[in-house]
Amino acid sequence: MAQGKKLVIVESPTKMRSIQGYLGDGFEVLSSVGHIRDLADKKDIPAADKQAYGKYSIDVDHDFDPYYVVSDRKTKTVAELKRALKNADELLLATDEDREGEAIAWHLLETLKPKVPYRRMVFHEITKDAIQAAVENTRELDLALVDAQETRRILDRLYGWDVSPVLWYKVKSGLSAGRVQSAATRMIVDRERERMAFVSAEYWDVDAQASASGTPFTVRLVRLDGGAIARGTDFDDNGALKKAVVVLDETAAAALAAAVDAVGSGTVTKVEAKPGTRSPYAPFTTSTLQQEAGRKLSMSAKQAMSVAQRLYEKGYITYMRTDSTALSTQAVQAARSQAVALYGDAAVPLKPRVYKSKSKNAQEAHEAIRPSGEQFRTPASVSSQLDREEQRLYDLIWKRTVASQMSDAKYETTTVTIAVDTSTAPGASAGKVAEFTASGTVYTFKGFLEAYEEGRDERRNAADAAENQSLPAVAVGDVLGVSEADAKPHRTTPKPRYTEASLVKALEEHGIGRPSTFASIIGTVIDRGYATKRGQALVPTWMAFSVVRLLEQHFADLIDYDFTAALEDDLDAIARGEQKRIEWLHSFYFGSDSQVGLRQVVDNLGEIDARALNATRITDNATLRFGKYGPYLEVADPANPDAKPRIVNVPEDLAPDELTAEKAQELIDAPVAGDRVLGENPANGKILVVKDGRFGPYIQENDPVSEDDQVDESTGEVVEAPKPKRGAKKEAAPKPRTASLFRSMSVDTIDLDTALKLLELPRVVGVDPATDEEITAQNGRFGPYLKKGADSRSLESEQQIFDITLEQALEIYAQPKYGARRASSALAEFDADPTSGKPIRIRDGRFGAYVTDGETNVTIPRGQQVQDITFEIAVQMLADKRAKGPAPKRGARTAAKKSAPAKKAPAKAAAKKAPAKTAAKSDADKAAARSAAAKKAAATRAANAAKKQAGA
């Protein structure tokens, strides 16, 4: 880079390319690809610092000093940034203007230690005007924001690393606890608990068809002799009435419907017309965008944020992490102009609409999410430049933004009440006046609804929703025909389970977490197995019940919604400079006069009964537990309490609220699946039985029943012959052969011939004449495949294991392993790698997406999207991996550690301040100390060598 250029550092490669084009040759724009350093792993902390930093990579006894290291994946990135900085005359830190972006900028300064002037460059959209304005209007680093983000990072490390091990030991290894993650899990579990405790109530009503001037419309019974008819909202969650209403049963409703039909007419007693207005919704914030993308586009929160990130980095929308609903003056003008152009002058009010953010956090009060630029590009004009998901989300953001500046919608709702005197029906008792109503809404001016209407979360009782329909003109006193009366049953339903959209809304309403973190939090809840998705609904697992139960019993404050929300308020106060980071962390961890510290809670947990935590009583005799392979019922025998409980598998797709006492008894009483005798193996005379085990259905080859064995007639199972007396010599019985059923097979339909084939797997297909190697077909963890030596190839179906011929197998092996045969599975494809000469592809693997050329694999770093990987980046990633060489084997690594010279300790972070003389002095002191120690060690080695030489 030529002397005099300015170095601009952003987080994203996509953003880097966009901004470089706007700034021109006087600037070099590089990417840090997210964070360049983080809290160290325990193994990265040198022995001298283990005592202070070894537990958390945080010295809790000395102002919670963190031990940061540059990750192995970012050493090359840091080297490239340092190289560019040497030739720059100024550094512009252009990371996102939020807490995390500010912290990334601070970490860059701490690591790069620039000797040239540096400034903070901020912008909310990636357009030419915005970027050039950002260069002209820079600011200083906001250390209050840095403090808030670093406090959050330290807080989450302390919380997670103190609480998670308790879950490992008492619930299941590999689990995790987190400040927001645990609260979100509790919300999902609490909703399921409500559903489990819910008592459904039944009520009936009557619908009928009324007609006036030949126009039919639907009416619904609302009152009987002046008493209101029961609706779903009149019952509480225990199925009890909350107020005095008339509850019809089936008999009464059917009799009333028959009486209405017999009368055949009713009189209009009231016609009420009410005007109303609806105002548009505020522009999108991070939270409302996630909710609406979930409702209307069926996107997960994570997916919505990923697509929004791409739109932002490509310059189509403004910054997508914001709590603000405010629009800039230019955005307001752009929205109003577009509304007028599309829907006419009346589409906008005289004065622009102003929306105020409810967020107290000024540093996150950016502009709302909107299309970028002074003039909005319509969805149609950008459709060819975006992929399908980007088009859908951009269309949503564009509509919401334009609608937010449009006029109110105006409507008129008319309600007609019709009275039917059923006492005139043949055989009816006197005094039964049934009142029916119908409502219809007519929009007299659609206003913002021309552009956009917000989606809704699922209603609790859809039947209770007002039905809007077109009503004919009627007047009080008119007699209308009433017919086709129908008695209808209804049952109250529990609150719906959370969806990602409604959970985001609930978290925001409780003040828990930040909208920018909701997507990752929900992703973690699902990844940890605390919840699964059934359609859009989040269904908690039984493991989540155990985790929440443990946290509620032993970490009550940490999982309390109000306490968790208060932590967010405190972090906001630190960001505003109203609280001191170190003082706050000391109070949280060690406690204060007003609260118990985390350390005190962990040190005084007492005994935790893991078995009790993992138990949910379903009936008097059946207890739900979950094990390594899923949930099961432990069923005690009431006649023999000391007997070993029976184990009954619970289907994994059965939601907790569906495991009622009745369903549990159904599972207990169900005949044991499997254990069906298929027949005799003609090769050895043994009996083949199909079973359904904890690991899935399988075939087992048993010895035939001997004369000494007995068969239990009630179950069909063999009761073993009497065991030899104690002291008698026993011979170990060989284990019976077994074989798992394929996924396409069923215990109910498998036959003897198929079972025999399964037992003989792997099947020998033949011998490759070119290499004289045997080719076998078999089934594995990832599906059916061929194996020849160490070379395996996937098959398309399980049936091919039995059917494939040697010629077909050789044809498969003749194809390139990573060639066109598997091209369809790649997430992205590039040209050939210059080193290996093989095409580069991005694939989805067990541990996430990775870059491969068929010889070298590189996992894409966390936080980096597949869309960020260009051909140049992929080539560099593969080159870096090759340079490192193959990973050493476990034994070799241990030996290397013993024989290698002492490794230089990673550079520890200085005090949490902007680069200053005090920090530099601290680093210099540490460097001098290390240098002195190294010189002393060298002198010692030299002296020892001299002694040996003298002795020789």
Order of alpha helices (4+ residues) and beta strands (2+ residues): beta-alpha-beta-beta-alpha-beta-beta-beta-alpha-beta-alpha-beta-alpha-alpha-alpha-beta-beta-beta-alpha-beta-alpha-alpha-alpha-alpha-alpha-beta-beta-beta-alpha-alpha-beta-beta-alpha-alpha-alpha-alpha-alpha-alpha-beta-beta-beta-beta-alpha-beta-beta-beta-beta-beta-beta-alpha-beta-beta-beta-beta-alpha-alpha-beta-beta-beta-beta-alpha-alpha-alpha
